[in-house]
Amino acid sequence: MLNNTILLSDGGLGTTLEDHFHLPISHTPLWSARIILDAPNTLQQAHLAFLEAGSRVLLTATYQAAFESFERAGYSHEIATESMRNAVHIADQARHQFCKEHLDISPKEIHIALSLGPFGAVLAPMQDFGGIYPPPYGPRAYSDSDENTTSFGDDIEAKNNSVKALTRFHEDRLRVFTSDKETWDKVDFIAFETVPLVREVEAIRQAMDNMKEIISPKPWWITATFPNGKYPDTRQPGGDRYTPTEAAIAMIRQDNELPVPNGIGINCTALKYIPELLQEFERAMDGNRKLFLVLHPNGGGGFDLSTQAFREPEENDRWAEDLASLVKEAKKRGWNEIIFGGCCKTGPSDIKALGEAFSKE
C-alpha cells in the first residue's frame, strides 16, 4: 500500500499546542479540536512546525471531534460539521504552505491522516485509556466510587447492542468527512487511534464495511493503546484482560467477513512496552507482513494513570534513538511499510531527533 515506504509522522498535536504554543486545551470537551475554532492559524503553525521537523504524515486535530463532544461544549450540529471539516483543510493549507517554501518537496509527498479517536475520547472524563463506556456503548459509565468494568460478561444481547451503537458512532463521524468531496479528497489516510476495546475494533471494521459502497477507498489503520503495557479490555467483569495478541487478532481476523485495515499498530503507549507488544502483534500476523505497521508511542515521561498527568522525561531520555532502533529492527523482521512518530508529549524537536536518529546507519 505504501510501496515499501517508511514514513515519519508527526508527534502529539494536543500536547504540542499546550507545551509549545501555550494554549490551554487540557480538560476541555474538545481538547485539541477546540483550536479549530479558537486559533486556526496557530493550528496551522503547529502542523508546519512538524513538517519543518521532517514529518511527512500530519494527523488532523479531530481526535476528540464528534457531535457529542461539540454538543457538550455548547456548539451546534452545523458548527461541529464545519469545524471537523476545517481541521482537514487547515492541515492541507499547512501542506501547501510548506511546499511553497520548499520547492523540492511535492504536496504528494506529504500525507494527511484523518485522526479518529475511540468513543471514549469524547466522554468526560475521557475513557480512551480505560474503555469504561455508558450504556448502550458499555455496561455502565465510569464511577469514582463503584468498581468499573469494560465487560458485559455473559450478556450477549447487550454486547451486540454495544457493537451496533459504536458502529453508528464511528459511521456518523466518518460521514461528516465523506459527504463533502472537497474535504474527503484532501484525506490520504484514515487513522482510528487509541482503541481500548475488542468490540470497538469490531465496530470500526463494521463501520468501514457499511461505508464501502459510498466512499472512495483510502488506506486506513487501527492502533490500540496499552496503558502500563496492558490492554484495557477484559473478558469478564473483574476478569483477565485480553492479550495484545488477541487485540491484534481482532483487527485482522477474517472469519467475520469484515474489511481488514491496511495497517495496524500501537499508539499512546510508553515506548518501553513497545518491543514486547510488537512481538505479540507479530504472533497475530503469523509471518504475514502484508499490512503496514504504525507506531506512535508517548514521549519519554510517560502518562501516570493515578494522577492523570504526564511525568517529566528523564535527563538521559533516549526516546528518539530507541524508537528509531526499534523501527529498523521491525523492518529487518519483514515490516517493509512503516509509519512512525510520536504521541502525547512529543513535539517537533522530538520528531526532528527521531528522523535524524533513523537516518543514521
N, C-alpha and C positions, 0 to 999 in steps of 0.2 A: 504493500500500500504506500509506503514511503520510499520505495526503491532503494533499499539498503542505506538508509539515511539515519544519521544520528543528529538530532535537533536539540539545541539548547533552548530551554523555555525560560520564562521569567520567574520571579520569586513571589513572595506573599504580598499581594496587592494591598489588602486591607492594613496589614501592619506597616507596610511601607508608607502608605498615606498618613498613618499616625506618627511613625518614628522619624520619617524624613521630610514630610510636608506638614507635619504638626497639625493635622486635622483631627478633632475629637469625634471619632466614629464608633468606638467600642461601646458595647452595651446599649446600642440603639436597635430598633426593629430592622433597620435596613443595612446596618454595618457599612461595608464599602459601597453598596448601592446608593447610599444617601448622597454620595459625592456626584452621582449622575445629575442630581437635581441642584445641589448646592454649589458645586465647584467643578463644572465640566472641564474647564481649562486646566485646572490642577490635575484632574484625572488624566488628561492627555499628556501633561508633562511627566506624570509618573510612568505612563506607557513608554514615552520617549526615553526616559532615563534607563529603563530596562533594555530598550533597543540599542542605546549607546553602549550599554554594558556587554552587548553581544547576543542578547536574546533574539531568537528568530521565531518564537511562538509566544503570542500575547494572549493571556486569559482575560476575558471580559469581566467587568465589575458587576456581574449578575449572579454571583454565588448564592446570596441570600434573597435575590429578587424574585418575588412571586406575588400574585394578587393578595395572598394572605398577609404577607409582611408589609406591603404598601398600605393595605386597609388598616392594619393595626397602627401604622404611623400616621393615619389620618388622610390618606390620599385616595382619590377616586380610581375606578377601574380604568378610565381613559388615561389618566396621568401615569398609572402603573404601566400600561401598554406602551405609551410613548417613551417612558424612561427606560424600560428594558430594551427597546429597540435602539434608543440613543446610545446605550452603552456599547453596542456593536459599532455604531457609526463613529463614536469617539475613538475606539481602538483603530478603526480603519483610517481615520484622519491622522492619527499618530503614525501609522504605517506609511502613508503617502508623504507626510511631512518629513519623516526620516529619510525616505528615498530621494526627496528633492535635495536634501543636504548631503546625501551620499549617492552620487550618480552611478557608482559601480554596483549598487545593490538594487535589484528589481523588486517591486512590490510582491511579485510571485514568490520571492524567497522568504517573505515574512508571512506567517500563518496566524490567523485569528481563531482561537478556540473559544467556543461558547461555553462559559463556565456555569454549570448547573449543580447546585448543592442538593443534598437529600432533603426530604420533608422536614427533618429535624433542624435544618438550618434556618427555617422560617418560624420556629417556635420561640417562645420566651418562657423560661430560659432555653437557650439553644440546646438541641439534642443531637447534633451531628456526631458528637463523640460517644453519646450514650445510647441513642436509639430508643429512648423512652417516649412513646407516642400516645396521644389521647385517642379514644375511640372516634371513628372506626379504624383509624390508622394503626393503632396499637391497643394493648389491653387496658391501659389507663395512663393518665398524664403523670408527669414527674411530680414527686412529692418529697418535701424535706423531712417529713415525719414517718411516712409509711415506706415499706420495702418496695423498691421499684423493679420492674421486670420488662424485658423485651418480648417475652414468650406468651403465647396463648395456651400453652400446654397442649391438652388433647382436644381443644375446641376447634375442630377443623373448619366449621362454618364461619366462625369469627376470623380465623386466619385467612380464609378465602375472601371474605369481605374486606379485610385489610389490604390484600393484594389489589383488589378492584379499586379501592379508594386511592391507594398510592399510584396506581396506573393512571387514574383520572388526573391526579395532581401533576404528574410528570407530563402527561399528554397535553393538558390545558396550557401548561407553561411553554411547552415546545411550540404550540400553535401560535403563540404571540409572535414568534420569530418566523415560522414557516409561512404564515399567512401574509407576510409582507415581502414581496420578491426582492426589493431593493436591499432590505436588511439581510435576508437569507443568502443572497448572492455574495455577501461580504464574509460569511462564515466559512471557514475551512475545515474545522474540526468541531465535534460536539463532545464536551467533557463532562461526564457525570462523575462528580467527585465526592470523596469522604462518605461513601455509602456504608452505613453501620449495620445493616440487616440483610440477611439472606433473602427474605421475602421482598425487600425493596429492590434488590438486584433483579429478581424475577419480574417485579412490576415495571422497572425501567425497560427491560427487554420486551415486555408485553406492549409498553407504550410505543417503542420503536417499531414493533410489528404492526400495531394499529395505524401508524403513520406512514408505512412504507409505500402506500399507493398514492400519497398526495405530496410527498416531498422528494426533492432531488437528492440522490444518495450522497452522503458525506461520511468520511471516516469518523468513527466515534469510539470512545473508550469509557470504561468504568474503572474507577480506582476506589479502594477501600482504605479505611483508617484503622489503625491498631494502637490505641492508647495503651501505654505500658507494654507494648508488644503483643497484646491480646485483642482478638476480635470482640466487639461489644455484644454481639447477639448470643443468646443461649437457647438450647433446645427446649428446656422446661423452666418454669419459674424457679429461680434459685439453683438451677442445674448447671451442667457443664456448658462451656462456651463452644460454639462452632470453631473448628480449627482454621488457620489461614488457608490450608489446602482446600477445605470444604467451601470457604468463601470464594476461592478462585474457581473451583468446580462450578459453583452457582453461576459464575459469569460466563462459562464456556460450554456447559453441558448441552448436548444436542438431542437428548431424548424427549424434550418438551417441545421441539419444533419451533422454538423461538429464535430470532436472529441472534447471532453471536457477534459481540463487538469486535471491531478491528484491532483494538488494543485493550490490555488490562494492566493493572498496576497498583501502586501503593502511594498514598499521599497523606499529608498531615500526621506524620508519624516520626518519632525521633530516629535519626539516622542509625543509631547503634542497633536498632532492631531490624534494619532492612536486610542485612545479609541472610539471617536465618529465615525471615519472612519470604525472601526471594527464593530460597531453597524449597520452601513449601509450595510456592506458586509453580515452581518448575516441576514438582511432583504431579501437580494437577495437569500440567501440559503434557506429561509423559513423553518427552522428547520432541513434541511438536512445537516449533518456533515460528509458525506462520503468522501469528499475531505480533503486533509491536508492543513494546514494554514502555510503561510510563512510570517514572519515579519522581515524586515531588516531596521529599522529606522536609520536616521542620528544621529551623535553624538550630545552632548548637546549644542554645539554652534549654530548649525543650519546654513542654507545657506541663504545669503542675495541676493535676486534676483536683487536688484538695483545695487549692487556693483559686482555681480558675484563672490563673495568670501564668505568663511565661517567665521562666528563670533567665537570669543573665548568663550569656555564654562564658565559658571558662577562658582564661587568658591564652591557654595553649590550644584553643579550638582549631581543629583540623577539618572542619566541615567540608570545605571545598575539595581539599586533597583526597579525603576519604571517599566522598561521593564520586569524584572523577575516577578513582581507582576501581570502585565498585562497578561503574558503568563499563569500564574497559574489560573487567573480568566477565561481566554479563555478555558482552559482545563475543568474547572468546568462547563462551559456552553456547553460542548459537543465536543469541538475540541480535539479529542484524539491523533491526529498526528500533530505535530507542528515542524517546522524548524525555529529557531530564532537566530538572531545575529545582526550585525551592518552593516551600510553602510558608507557613507562618514564621515571622521573624527573620526572613531572608530578603535583603534589599538589593539594589543594583550593584553595590560593591561586592556582595557575596556572589552574585551571578557572574560578575566580571572575573573574580578569582576562580570560580568554578570553570569557566571557559578556558582560562589560562592554564589551570591545572590539567584539564582534559587534553589540551593541545601539546603538553609536554610528552616526550617519548618515555 
